């Protein structure tokens, strides 16, 4: 029984590590994107304006990226 608990502990450990790394990478990518948008707006002298079409386009791109990442672990 102790071996099973130790094995489950190790499995939980890699899951936590994967979530932490993924969260950190996501935050860095998000901050980088926001920085680039701000810099572009400052260079053009305009305020940032995001319309519904931009949000939908970014959403589709993000879901496509997530689907590709999810398929990395599958063996076909």
HTML snippet that shows the backbone in 3Dmol.js (N, CA, C, O; Angstrom):
<script src="https://3Dmol.org/build/3Dmol-min.js"></script>
<div id="view" style="width:600px;height:400px;position:relative"></div>
<script>
const pdb = `
ATOM      1  N   UNK A   1       0.822  -1.198   0.000  1.00  0.00           N
ATOM      2  CA  UNK A   1       0.000   0.000   0.000  1.00  0.00           C
ATOM      3  C   UNK A   1       0.861   1.255   0.000  1.00  0.00           C
ATOM      4  O   UNK A   1       0.512   2.246  -0.643  1.00  0.00           O
ATOM      5  N   UNK A   2       1.981   1.223   0.715  1.00  0.00           N
ATOM      6  CA  UNK A   2       2.855   2.388   0.755  1.00  0.00           C
ATOM      7  C   UNK A   2       3.467   2.683  -0.611  1.00  0.00           C
ATOM      8  O   UNK A   2       3.668   3.842  -0.974  1.00  0.00           O
ATOM      9  N   UNK A   3       3.766   1.611  -1.371  1.00  0.00           N
ATOM     10  CA  UNK A   3       4.328   1.811  -2.705  1.00  0.00           C
ATOM     11  C   UNK A   3       3.321   2.505  -3.613  1.00  0.00           C
ATOM     12  O   UNK A   3       3.688   3.357  -4.423  1.00  0.00           O
ATOM     13  N   UNK A   4       2.055   2.138  -3.474  1.00  0.00           N
ATOM     14  CA  UNK A   4       1.008   2.760  -4.274  1.00  0.00           C
ATOM     15  C   UNK A   4       0.879   4.238  -3.928  1.00  0.00           C
ATOM     16  O   UNK A   4       0.744   5.075  -4.821  1.00  0.00           O
ATOM     17  N   UNK A   5       0.919   4.562  -2.648  1.00  0.00           N
ATOM     18  CA  UNK A   5       0.828   5.957  -2.226  1.00  0.00           C
ATOM     19  C   UNK A   5       2.029   6.751  -2.732  1.00  0.00           C
ATOM     20  O   UNK A   5       1.892   7.905  -3.138  1.00  0.00           O
ATOM     21  N   UNK A   6       3.211   6.123  -2.705  1.00  0.00           N
ATOM     22  CA  UNK A   6       4.411   6.810  -3.193  1.00  0.00           C
ATOM     23  C   UNK A   6       4.331   7.038  -4.694  1.00  0.00           C
ATOM     24  O   UNK A   6       4.734   8.094  -5.181  1.00  0.00           O
ATOM     25  N   UNK A   7       3.819   6.065  -5.431  1.00  0.00           N
ATOM     26  CA  UNK A   7       3.659   6.200  -6.875  1.00  0.00           C
ATOM     27  C   UNK A   7       2.661   7.312  -7.194  1.00  0.00           C
ATOM     28  O   UNK A   7       2.908   8.126  -8.084  1.00  0.00           O
ATOM     29  N   UNK A   8       1.536   7.355  -6.477  1.00  0.00           N
ATOM     30  CA  UNK A   8       0.550   8.410  -6.692  1.00  0.00           C
ATOM     31  C   UNK A   8       1.135   9.773  -6.361  1.00  0.00           C
ATOM     32  O   UNK A   8       0.827  10.756  -7.034  1.00  0.00           O
ATOM     33  N   UNK A   9       1.972   9.847  -5.335  1.00  0.00           N
ATOM     34  CA  UNK A   9       2.625  11.112  -4.980  1.00  0.00           C
ATOM     35  C   UNK A   9       3.529  11.608  -6.087  1.00  0.00           C
ATOM     36  O   UNK A   9       3.566  12.803  -6.378  1.00  0.00           O
ATOM     37  N   UNK A  10       4.260  10.690  -6.707  1.00  0.00           N
ATOM     38  CA  UNK A  10       5.140  11.069  -7.811  1.00  0.00           C
ATOM     39  C   UNK A  10       4.331  11.535  -9.008  1.00  0.00           C
ATOM     40  O   UNK A  10       4.714  12.487  -9.689  1.00  0.00           O
ATOM     41  N   UNK A  11       3.199  10.860  -9.269  1.00  0.00           N
ATOM     42  CA  UNK A  11       2.355  11.263 -10.390  1.00  0.00           C
ATOM     43  C   UNK A  11       1.782  12.647 -10.144  1.00  0.00           C
ATOM     44  O   UNK A  11       1.735  13.463 -11.065  1.00  0.00           O
ATOM     45  N   UNK A  12       1.350  12.927  -8.941  1.00  0.00           N
ATOM     46  CA  UNK A  12       0.818  14.246  -8.620  1.00  0.00           C
ATOM     47  C   UNK A  12       1.903  15.299  -8.741  1.00  0.00           C
ATOM     48  O   UNK A  12       1.626  16.433  -9.130  1.00  0.00           O
ATOM     49  N   UNK A  13       3.128  14.937  -8.414  1.00  0.00           N
ATOM     50  CA  UNK A  13       4.241  15.878  -8.480  1.00  0.00           C
ATOM     51  C   UNK A  13       4.467  16.357  -9.915  1.00  0.00           C
ATOM     52  O   UNK A  13       4.655  17.553 -10.140  1.00  0.00           O
ATOM     53  N   UNK A  14       4.453  15.446 -10.884  1.00  0.00           N
ATOM     54  CA  UNK A  14       4.696  15.875 -12.262  1.00  0.00           C
ATOM     55  C   UNK A  14       3.524  16.671 -12.802  1.00  0.00           C
ATOM     56  O   UNK A  14       3.704  17.545 -13.649  1.00  0.00           O
ATOM     57  N   UNK A  15       2.317  16.374 -12.315  1.00  0.00           N
ATOM     58  CA  UNK A  15       1.163  17.149 -12.758  1.00  0.00           C
ATOM     59  C   UNK A  15       1.258  18.581 -12.262  1.00  0.00           C
ATOM     60  O   UNK A  15       0.987  19.527 -13.002  1.00  0.00           O
ATOM     61  N   UNK A  16       1.645  18.731 -11.006  1.00  0.00           N
ATOM     62  CA  UNK A  16       1.794  20.075 -10.439  1.00  0.00           C
ATOM     63  C   UNK A  16       2.890  20.833 -11.172  1.00  0.00           C
ATOM     64  O   UNK A  16       2.739  22.019 -11.466  1.00  0.00           O
ATOM     65  N   UNK A  17       3.989  20.154 -11.468  1.00  0.00           N
ATOM     66  CA  UNK A  17       5.090  20.792 -12.201  1.00  0.00           C
ATOM     67  C   UNK A  17       4.642  21.228 -13.589  1.00  0.00           C
ATOM     68  O   UNK A  17       4.970  22.328 -14.035  1.00  0.00           O
ATOM     69  N   UNK A  18       3.892  20.367 -14.272  1.00  0.00           N
ATOM     70  CA  UNK A  18       3.415  20.702 -15.613  1.00  0.00           C
ATOM     71  C   UNK A  18       2.478  21.903 -15.575  1.00  0.00           C
ATOM     72  O   UNK A  18       2.560  22.785 -16.430  1.00  0.00           O
ATOM     73  N   UNK A  19       1.591  21.939 -14.590  1.00  0.00           N
ATOM     74  CA  UNK A  19       0.678  23.078 -14.460  1.00  0.00           C
ATOM     75  C   UNK A  19       1.431  24.367 -14.140  1.00  0.00           C
ATOM     76  O   UNK A  19       1.108  25.429 -14.672  1.00  0.00           O
ATOM     77  N   UNK A  20       2.429  24.271 -13.277  1.00  0.00           N
ATOM     78  CA  UNK A  20       3.206  25.462 -12.912  1.00  0.00           C
ATOM     79  C   UNK A  20       3.975  26.004 -14.114  1.00  0.00           C
ATOM     80  O   UNK A  20       3.979  27.209 -14.365  1.00  0.00           O
ATOM     81  N   UNK A  21       4.624  25.109 -14.850  1.00  0.00           N
ATOM     82  CA  UNK A  21       5.388  25.546 -16.029  1.00  0.00           C
ATOM     83  C   UNK A  21       4.449  26.115 -17.082  1.00  0.00           C
ATOM     84  O   UNK A  21       4.739  27.154 -17.674  1.00  0.00           O
ATOM     85  N   UNK A  22       3.329  25.443 -17.319  1.00  0.00           N
ATOM     86  CA  UNK A  22       2.363  25.931 -18.304  1.00  0.00           C
ATOM     87  C   UNK A  22       1.790  27.284 -17.917  1.00  0.00           C
ATOM     88  O   UNK A  22       1.642  28.167 -18.762  1.00  0.00           O
ATOM     89  N   UNK A  23       1.468  27.446 -16.642  1.00  0.00           N
ATOM     90  CA  UNK A  23       0.943  28.727 -16.168  1.00  0.00           C
ATOM     91  C   UNK A  23       1.961  29.839 -16.306  1.00  0.00           C
ATOM     92  O   UNK A  23       1.625  30.952 -16.711  1.00  0.00           O
ATOM     93  N   UNK A  24       3.203  29.539 -15.969  1.00  0.00           N
ATOM     94  CA  UNK A  24       4.263  30.539 -16.077  1.00  0.00           C
ATOM     95  C   UNK A  24       4.505  30.931 -17.533  1.00  0.00           C
ATOM     96  O   UNK A  24       4.647  32.114 -17.844  1.00  0.00           O
ATOM     97  N   UNK A  25       4.550  29.946 -18.421  1.00  0.00           N
ATOM     98  CA  UNK A  25       4.737  30.248 -19.847  1.00  0.00           C
ATOM     99  C   UNK A  25       3.563  31.047 -20.404  1.00  0.00           C
ATOM    100  O   UNK A  25       3.753  31.984 -21.180  1.00  0.00           O
ATOM    101  N   UNK A  26       2.349  30.673 -20.005  1.00  0.00           N
ATOM    102  CA  UNK A  26       1.172  31.409 -20.457  1.00  0.00           C
ATOM    103  C   UNK A  26       1.188  32.855 -19.993  1.00  0.00           C
ATOM    104  O   UNK A  26       0.847  33.764 -20.751  1.00  0.00           O
ATOM    105  N   UNK A  27       1.587  33.064 -18.740  1.00  0.00           N
ATOM    106  CA  UNK A  27       1.668  34.427 -18.215  1.00  0.00           C
ATOM    107  C   UNK A  27       2.722  35.235 -18.961  1.00  0.00           C
ATOM    108  O   UNK A  27       2.497  36.402 -19.281  1.00  0.00           O
ATOM    109  N   UNK A  28       3.868  34.624 -19.241  1.00  0.00           N
ATOM    110  CA  UNK A  28       4.929  35.331 -19.966  1.00  0.00           C
ATOM    111  C   UNK A  28       4.500  35.676 -21.386  1.00  0.00           C
ATOM    112  O   UNK A  28       4.781  36.771 -21.872  1.00  0.00           O
ATOM    113  N   UNK A  29       3.829  34.759 -22.046  1.00  0.00           N
ATOM    114  CA  UNK A  29       3.355  35.027 -23.407  1.00  0.00           C
ATOM    115  C   UNK A  29       2.297  36.130 -23.392  1.00  0.00           C
ATOM    116  O   UNK A  29       2.313  37.018 -24.245  1.00  0.00           O
ATOM    117  N   UNK A  30       1.383  36.077 -22.429  1.00  0.00           N
ATOM    118  CA  UNK A  30       0.360  37.110 -22.314  1.00  0.00           C
ATOM    119  C   UNK A  30       0.945  38.482 -22.034  1.00  0.00           C
ATOM    120  O   UNK A  30       0.538  39.472 -22.644  1.00  0.00           O
ATOM    121  N   UNK A  31       1.891  38.544 -21.121  1.00  0.00           N
ATOM    122  CA  UNK A  31       2.547  39.826 -20.819  1.00  0.00           C
ATOM    123  C   UNK A  31       3.323  40.352 -22.020  1.00  0.00           C
ATOM    124  O   UNK A  31       3.326  41.553 -22.289  1.00  0.00           O
ATOM    125  N   UNK A  32       3.979  39.449 -22.736  1.00  0.00           N
ATOM    126  CA  UNK A  32       4.723  39.869 -23.929  1.00  0.00           C
ATOM    127  C   UNK A  32       3.776  40.422 -24.983  1.00  0.00           C
ATOM    128  O   UNK A  32       4.071  41.436 -25.615  1.00  0.00           O
ATOM    129  N   UNK A  33       2.645  39.763 -25.175  1.00  0.00           N
ATOM    130  CA  UNK A  33       1.662  40.255 -26.143  1.00  0.00           C
ATOM    131  C   UNK A  33       1.122  41.618 -25.766  1.00  0.00           C
ATOM    132  O   UNK A  33       0.980  42.493 -26.620  1.00  0.00           O
ATOM    133  N   UNK A  34       0.820  41.804 -24.485  1.00  0.00           N
ATOM    134  CA  UNK A  34       0.326  43.105 -24.023  1.00  0.00           C
ATOM    135  C   UNK A  34       1.389  44.186 -24.198  1.00  0.00           C
ATOM    136  O   UNK A  34       1.080  45.311 -24.592  1.00  0.00           O
ATOM    137  N   UNK A  35       2.636  43.840 -23.903  1.00  0.00           N
ATOM    138  CA  UNK A  35       3.725  44.810 -24.078  1.00  0.00           C
ATOM    139  C   UNK A  35       3.855  45.228 -25.543  1.00  0.00           C
ATOM    140  O   UNK A  35       4.022  46.408 -25.848  1.00  0.00           O
ATOM    141  N   UNK A  36       3.775  44.247 -26.447  1.00  0.00           N
ATOM    142  CA  UNK A  36       3.890  44.570 -27.874  1.00  0.00           C
ATOM    143  C   UNK A  36       2.726  45.445 -28.340  1.00  0.00           C
ATOM    144  O   UNK A  36       2.925  46.357 -29.142  1.00  0.00           O
ATOM    145  N   UNK A  37       1.514  45.177 -27.847  1.00  0.00           N
ATOM    146  CA  UNK A  37       0.363  46.014 -28.205  1.00  0.00           C
ATOM    147  C   UNK A  37       0.542  47.439 -27.696  1.00  0.00           C
ATOM    148  O   UNK A  37       0.241  48.397 -28.408  1.00  0.00           O
ATOM    149  N   UNK A  38       1.024  47.579 -26.483  1.00  0.00           N
ATOM    150  CA  UNK A  38       1.244  48.907 -25.902  1.00  0.00           C
ATOM    151  C   UNK A  38       2.317  49.654 -26.679  1.00  0.00           C
ATOM    152  O   UNK A  38       2.166  50.835 -26.991  1.00  0.00           O
ATOM    153  N   UNK A  39       3.403  48.952 -26.988  1.00  0.00           N
ATOM    154  CA  UNK A  39       4.491  49.595 -27.730  1.00  0.00           C
ATOM    155  C   UNK A  39       4.027  50.057 -29.109  1.00  0.00           C
ATOM    156  O   UNK A  39       4.374  51.151 -29.555  1.00  0.00           O
ATOM    157  N   UNK A  40       3.238  49.214 -29.782  1.00  0.00           N
ATOM    158  CA  UNK A  40       2.721  49.587 -31.099  1.00  0.00           C
ATOM    159  C   UNK A  40       1.810  50.805 -31.001  1.00  0.00           C
ATOM    160  O   UNK A  40       1.861  51.693 -31.852  1.00  0.00           O
ATOM    161  N   UNK A  41       0.976  50.847 -29.961  1.00  0.00           N
ATOM    162  CA  UNK A  41       0.077  51.981 -29.778  1.00  0.00           C
ATOM    163  C   UNK A  41       0.856  53.257 -29.483  1.00  0.00           C
ATOM    164  O   UNK A  41       0.504  54.325 -29.983  1.00  0.00           O
ATOM    165  N   UNK A  42       1.901  53.157 -28.686  1.00  0.00           N
ATOM    166  CA  UNK A  42       2.713  54.337 -28.381  1.00  0.00           C
ATOM    167  C   UNK A  42       3.435  54.847 -29.620  1.00  0.00           C
ATOM    168  O   UNK A  42       3.539  56.057 -29.820  1.00  0.00           O
ATOM    169  N   UNK A  43       3.932  53.944 -30.449  1.00  0.00           N
ATOM    170  CA  UNK A  43       4.643  54.353 -31.662  1.00  0.00           C
ATOM    171  C   UNK A  43       3.715  55.037 -32.652  1.00  0.00           C
ATOM    172  O   UNK A  43       4.117  55.972 -33.345  1.00  0.00           O
ATOM    173  N   UNK A  44       2.482  54.572 -32.719  1.00  0.00           N
ATOM    174  CA  UNK A  44       1.539  55.169 -33.668  1.00  0.00           C
ATOM    175  C   UNK A  44       0.802  56.362 -33.060  1.00  0.00           C
ATOM    176  O   UNK A  44       0.121  57.098 -33.773  1.00  0.00           O
ATOM    177  N   UNK A  45       0.934  56.557 -31.749  1.00  0.00           N
ATOM    178  CA  UNK A  45       0.281  57.683 -31.090  1.00  0.00           C
ATOM    179  C   UNK A  45      -1.212  57.491 -30.899  1.00  0.00           C
ATOM    180  O   UNK A  45      -1.939  58.459 -30.675  1.00  0.00           O
ATOM    181  N   UNK A  46      -1.676  56.256 -30.984  1.00  0.00           N
ATOM    182  CA  UNK A  46      -3.097  55.974 -30.835  1.00  0.00           C
ATOM    183  C   UNK A  46      -3.332  55.116 -29.604  1.00  0.00           C
ATOM    184  O   UNK A  46      -2.413  54.485 -29.081  1.00  0.00           O
ATOM    185  N   UNK A  47      -4.580  55.104 -29.151  1.00  0.00           N
ATOM    186  CA  UNK A  47      -4.957  54.222 -28.038  1.00  0.00           C
ATOM    187  C   UNK A  47      -5.201  52.814 -28.569  1.00  0.00           C
ATOM    188  O   UNK A  47      -5.534  52.620 -29.738  1.00  0.00           O
ATOM    189  N   UNK A  48      -5.028  51.851 -27.693  1.00  0.00           N
ATOM    190  CA  UNK A  48      -5.300  50.463 -28.065  1.00  0.00           C
ATOM    191  C   UNK A  48      -6.803  50.296 -28.229  1.00  0.00           C
ATOM    192  O   UNK A  48      -7.579  50.657 -27.344  1.00  0.00           O
ATOM    193  N   UNK A  49      -7.199  49.754 -29.348  1.00  0.00           N
ATOM    194  CA  UNK A  49      -8.607  49.475 -29.551  1.00  0.00           C
ATOM    195  C   UNK A  49      -8.736  48.066 -30.104  1.00  0.00           C
ATOM    196  O   UNK A  49      -8.163  47.730 -31.140  1.00  0.00           O
ATOM    197  N   UNK A  50      -9.496  47.256 -29.394  1.00  0.00           N
ATOM    198  CA  UNK A  50      -9.702  45.863 -29.792  1.00  0.00           C
ATOM    199  C   UNK A  50     -11.191  45.680 -30.032  1.00  0.00           C
ATOM    200  O   UNK A  50     -12.005  45.928 -29.142  1.00  0.00           O
ATOM    201  N   UNK A  51     -11.548  45.245 -31.238  1.00  0.00           N
ATOM    202  CA  UNK A  51     -12.963  45.035 -31.539  1.00  0.00           C
ATOM    203  C   UNK A  51     -13.316  43.551 -31.436  1.00  0.00           C
ATOM    204  O   UNK A  51     -12.444  42.713 -31.208  1.00  0.00           O
ATOM    205  N   UNK A  52     -14.567  43.243 -31.600  1.00  0.00           N
ATOM    206  CA  UNK A  52     -15.044  41.869 -31.469  1.00  0.00           C
ATOM    207  C   UNK A  52     -14.390  40.904 -32.437  1.00  0.00           C
ATOM    208  O   UNK A  52     -14.109  39.757 -32.088  1.00  0.00           O
ATOM    209  N   UNK A  53     -14.148  41.368 -33.648  1.00  0.00           N
ATOM    210  CA  UNK A  53     -13.496  40.522 -34.641  1.00  0.00           C
ATOM    211  C   UNK A  53     -12.093  40.124 -34.220  1.00  0.00           C
ATOM    212  O   UNK A  53     -11.672  38.986 -34.430  1.00  0.00           O
ATOM    213  N   UNK A  54     -11.366  41.072 -33.621  1.00  0.00           N
ATOM    214  CA  UNK A  54     -10.019  40.774 -33.126  1.00  0.00           C
ATOM    215  C   UNK A  54     -10.064  39.718 -32.023  1.00  0.00           C
ATOM    216  O   UNK A  54      -9.227  38.816 -31.981  1.00  0.00           O
ATOM    217  N   UNK A  55     -11.052  39.840 -31.129  1.00  0.00           N
ATOM    218  CA  UNK A  55     -11.175  38.889 -30.018  1.00  0.00           C
ATOM    219  C   UNK A  55     -11.492  37.494 -30.548  1.00  0.00           C
ATOM    220  O   UNK A  55     -10.915  36.508 -30.090  1.00  0.00           O
ATOM    221  N   UNK A  56     -12.408  37.410 -31.510  1.00  0.00           N
ATOM    222  CA  UNK A  56     -12.766  36.113 -32.086  1.00  0.00           C
ATOM    223  C   UNK A  56     -11.561  35.506 -32.790  1.00  0.00           C
ATOM    224  O   UNK A  56     -11.284  34.318 -32.627  1.00  0.00           O
ATOM    225  N   UNK A  57     -10.845  36.301 -33.565  1.00  0.00           N
ATOM    226  CA  UNK A  57      -9.666  35.800 -34.284  1.00  0.00           C
ATOM    227  C   UNK A  57      -8.604  35.283 -33.320  1.00  0.00           C
ATOM    228  O   UNK A  57      -8.021  34.224 -33.549  1.00  0.00           O
ATOM    229  N   UNK A  58      -8.348  36.027 -32.240  1.00  0.00           N
ATOM    230  CA  UNK A  58      -7.365  35.586 -31.248  1.00  0.00           C
ATOM    231  C   UNK A  58      -7.843  34.328 -30.523  1.00  0.00           C
ATOM    232  O   UNK A  58      -7.042  33.441 -30.227  1.00  0.00           O
ATOM    233  N   UNK A  59      -9.143  34.247 -30.237  1.00  0.00           N
ATOM    234  CA  UNK A  59      -9.689  33.067 -29.586  1.00  0.00           C
ATOM    235  C   UNK A  59      -9.503  31.816 -30.425  1.00  0.00           C
ATOM    236  O   UNK A  59      -9.126  30.765 -29.906  1.00  0.00           O
ATOM    237  N   UNK A  60      -9.765  31.926 -31.716  1.00  0.00           N
ATOM    238  CA  UNK A  60      -9.594  30.789 -32.620  1.00  0.00           C
ATOM    239  C   UNK A  60      -8.124  30.375 -32.670  1.00  0.00           C
ATOM    240  O   UNK A  60      -7.814  29.184 -32.663  1.00  0.00           O
ATOM    241  N   UNK A  61      -7.232  31.341 -32.719  1.00  0.00           N
ATOM    242  CA  UNK A  61      -5.803  31.029 -32.736  1.00  0.00           C
ATOM    243  C   UNK A  61      -5.364  30.341 -31.452  1.00  0.00           C
ATOM    244  O   UNK A  61      -4.594  29.382 -31.492  1.00  0.00           O
ATOM    245  N   UNK A  62      -5.846  30.824 -30.318  1.00  0.00           N
ATOM    246  CA  UNK A  62      -5.474  30.235 -29.026  1.00  0.00           C
ATOM    247  C   UNK A  62      -6.002  28.807 -28.913  1.00  0.00           C
ATOM    248  O   UNK A  62      -5.277  27.916 -28.471  1.00  0.00           O
ATOM    249  N   UNK A  63      -7.261  28.579 -29.311  1.00  0.00           N
ATOM    250  CA  UNK A  63      -7.802  27.227 -29.249  1.00  0.00           C
ATOM    251  C   UNK A  63      -7.062  26.284 -30.191  1.00  0.00           C
ATOM    252  O   UNK A  63      -6.861  25.116 -29.858  1.00  0.00           O
ATOM    253  N   UNK A  64      -6.658  26.766 -31.348  1.00  0.00           N
ATOM    254  CA  UNK A  64      -5.863  25.944 -32.260  1.00  0.00           C
ATOM    255  C   UNK A  64      -4.519  25.584 -31.650  1.00  0.00           C
ATOM    256  O   UNK A  64      -4.053  24.451 -31.776  1.00  0.00           O
ATOM    257  N   UNK A  65      -3.899  26.551 -30.990  1.00  0.00           N
ATOM    258  CA  UNK A  65      -2.620  26.295 -30.318  1.00  0.00           C
ATOM    259  C   UNK A  65      -2.801  25.285 -29.193  1.00  0.00           C
ATOM    260  O   UNK A  65      -1.995  24.366 -29.049  1.00  0.00           O
ATOM    261  N   UNK A  66      -3.854  25.447 -28.395  1.00  0.00           N
ATOM    262  CA  UNK A  66      -4.106  24.510 -27.297  1.00  0.00           C
ATOM    263  C   UNK A  66      -4.361  23.097 -27.821  1.00  0.00           C
ATOM    264  O   UNK A  66      -3.914  22.116 -27.226  1.00  0.00           O
ATOM    265  N   UNK A  67      -5.073  23.002 -28.923  1.00  0.00           N
ATOM    266  CA  UNK A  67      -5.325  21.683 -29.518  1.00  0.00           C
ATOM    267  C   UNK A  67      -4.029  21.047 -29.983  1.00  0.00           C
ATOM    268  O   UNK A  67      -3.830  19.844 -29.811  1.00  0.00           O
ATOM    269  N   UNK A  68      -3.151  21.837 -30.568  1.00  0.00           N
ATOM    270  CA  UNK A  68      -1.852  21.309 -31.004  1.00  0.00           C
ATOM    271  C   UNK A  68      -1.010  20.866 -29.820  1.00  0.00           C
ATOM    272  O   UNK A  68      -0.351  19.828 -29.883  1.00  0.00           O
ATOM    273  N   UNK A  69      -1.025  21.637 -28.747  1.00  0.00           N
ATOM    274  CA  UNK A  69      -0.269  21.272 -27.553  1.00  0.00           C
ATOM    275  C   UNK A  69      -0.831  19.991 -26.942  1.00  0.00           C
ATOM    276  O   UNK A  69      -0.070  19.130 -26.501  1.00  0.00           O
ATOM    277  N   UNK A  70      -2.146  19.859 -26.914  1.00  0.00           N
ATOM    278  CA  UNK A  70      -2.778  18.661 -26.352  1.00  0.00           C
ATOM    279  C   UNK A  70      -2.417  17.413 -27.152  1.00  0.00           C
ATOM    280  O   UNK A  70      -2.321  16.322 -26.589  1.00  0.00           O
ATOM    281  N   UNK A  71      -2.216  17.565 -28.454  1.00  0.00           N
ATOM    282  CA  UNK A  71      -1.883  16.428 -29.300  1.00  0.00           C
ATOM    283  C   UNK A  71      -0.412  16.031 -29.208  1.00  0.00           C
ATOM    284  O   UNK A  71      -0.029  14.969 -29.698  1.00  0.00           O
ATOM    285  N   UNK A  72       0.408  16.866 -28.591  1.00  0.00           N
ATOM    286  CA  UNK A  72       1.830  16.539 -28.473  1.00  0.00           C
ATOM    287  C   UNK A  72       2.049  15.242 -27.698  1.00  0.00           C
ATOM    288  O   UNK A  72       2.937  14.459 -28.036  1.00  0.00           O
ATOM    289  N   UNK A  73       1.249  15.015 -26.667  1.00  0.00           N
ATOM    290  CA  UNK A  73       1.435  13.843 -25.837  1.00  0.00           C
ATOM    291  C   UNK A  73       0.808  12.579 -26.374  1.00  0.00           C
ATOM    292  O   UNK A  73       1.097  11.493 -25.874  1.00  0.00           O
ATOM    293  N   UNK A  74      -0.043  12.688 -27.379  1.00  0.00           N
ATOM    294  CA  UNK A  74      -0.709  11.483 -27.894  1.00  0.00           C
ATOM    295  C   UNK A  74       0.203  10.782 -28.902  1.00  0.00           C
ATOM    296  O   UNK A  74       0.918  11.413 -29.680  1.00  0.00           O
ATOM    297  N   UNK A  75       0.146   9.468 -28.852  1.00  0.00           N
ATOM    298  CA  UNK A  75       0.958   8.675 -29.773  1.00  0.00           C
ATOM    299  C   UNK A  75       0.037   8.037 -30.798  1.00  0.00           C
ATOM    300  O   UNK A  75      -0.741   7.140 -30.475  1.00  0.00           O
ATOM    301  N   UNK A  76       0.130   8.499 -32.022  1.00  0.00           N
ATOM    302  CA  UNK A  76      -0.721   7.973 -33.095  1.00  0.00           C
ATOM    303  C   UNK A  76       0.094   7.176 -34.065  1.00  0.00           C
ATOM    304  O   UNK A  76      -0.445   6.650 -35.039  1.00  0.00           O
TER     305      UNK A  76
END
`;
const viewer = $3Dmol.createViewer("view");
viewer.addModel(pdb, "pdb");
viewer.setStyle({}, {cartoon: {color: "spectrum"}});
viewer.zoomTo();
viewer.render();
</script>
